[in-house]
């Protein structure tokens, strides 16, 4: 029997392991999926990622599979309805920010041709390959995530502080923060 070594943080549940094994750290270039992670990482602020994973399907349903054009048109009535639905995080500031973030997202798409082109420019279009041996070496934010945070806030995004931006970078493969002992580190190193 082969033993698979993973990053310690993902061993809490099967959903966590699946997310770790299949998504986390994989370079992502699809605008709609990038928008999804922006919304989910912002929703996570102050909560555990397992809470967000458990609500992800609810978000996908209520946010029309994270279609930024639809979310950008959410009005006050829609926001009030969302705030009564336990399928998502019912925090007014987070829900209202998702609408504003969708609008800013569309503005970036229009200006740069795609959000992917804009956001990946922060890492010169290539994944940063880190070589951490333990979780305590992994930073909560970096100079790049601080730069990204400032740039996103400048164009109107909310819930995009440096720590949230770094979590977004990790999730979307802009950085490979799998620990060196994790089977995914070398796999993603080859892809990067």
Secondary structure, DSSP 4 states (H G I P E B T S, - for coil): -PPPP--GGGTT-HHHHHHHHHTTT-----HHHHHHHHHHHHHHTTS-HHHHHHHHHHHHHHTTTT-HHHHHT--HHHHHHHTT-TTS---HHHHHHHHHHHHHHHHHHHHHS-HHHHHHGGGTTS-EE---SSGGGS-S--HHHHHHHHHHHHTT--S--HHHHHHHHHHTTSEE-S-TTSHHHHHHHHH-
